Amino acid sequence: MAKELTFKGKNLDEIKKISLDEFMKLVNSRARRSLKRGFNEQKKRLLLKIKKAEEGKLKKPVRTHCRDMIIIPELVGYNIHVHNGKEFIPVQITVEMLGKYLGEFVSNRKKVEH
């Protein structure tokens, strides 16, 4: 039997239903402070693109330069292309990524080869 993925003791369905204020209580202090300040225009635009993709209005994949976006429950299950400085790298958002930054999953440095 496969183990069900949880975040702080809550499964995916419970996490999708909670509000942003309740989610803030579950994440670490750095993410909580960032969420408490609110979203800037770039982050609001990303959330708007996600909603359009959910409705089926957006045909292209969701692409963003916003590496400092905290992964919130609304983003779970989506494939977001995050910019690494040169190209867009696809990232599949899962439950384990909640509370972390999008930029953590896309490396922006290459190995030096001579």
Secondary structure, DSSP 8 states (H G I E B T S, - for coil): -----EETTEEHHHHHHS-HHHHHHHS-HHHHHHHHH---HHHHHHHHHHHHHHHT---S-EEE--TT-B--GGGTT-EEEEE-SSSEEEEE--GGGTTSBGGGGS--------
